[in-house]
Each structure stands twice: as structure tokens, then as C-alpha cells.
Amino acid sequence: MESFNITADKLEIDSKPLASYKASYSEFDVVFIAGGHGPMWDTPDNPDVHEAVRTVYEKGGVVAAVCHGPCGWYMQLLMTLLY
């Protein structure tokens, strides 16, 4: 069995900002926001996260999160409920 082995330098090379996928949000079936403290600071007021979540949710896709991950879409939820 081949093991999964990724190094930090490879991850950095293969990583792209979410905004670079903006044109294809409608092609996403799932948005998953991982837990940890990162989502507490990086996602609640990030318009790219909100747009991806809104686009996937409105087409009937899955929006999921664990731990602190819901912070990534709670502002979008509040804006949807209030407006």
C-alpha cells in the first residue's frame, strides 16, 4: 500500500487562495471548513468564503464544518436570515 506523504513545501506549491476558484464556485458540490482556531480569525468576514458557501448551498450542495469551522459560515447564515 502506498502511503500518503506530503511535505510543507509541496503543500505551499499546490495551494491557491479560495478567490482563485471564484469563477467555478458553481461547480463545487461541497464546502468543508476544517476546525481549529484558523476559522475563528480568517473566515467570519471573508467575502470569498461567504460567496462559496452561498453558491454551494443555494444549488443544493453540502456545507459542512467541524469544531470551530462553523465560524466560516455563520455570518453568511445571519445575513441570509436577516436580509
Secondary structure, DSSP 8 states (H G I E B T S, - for coil): -------HHHHHHH---GGGGGGGGGG-SEEEE--SSHHHHHSTT-HHHHHHHHHHHHTT-EEEE-TTGGGGTHHHHHHHHH-
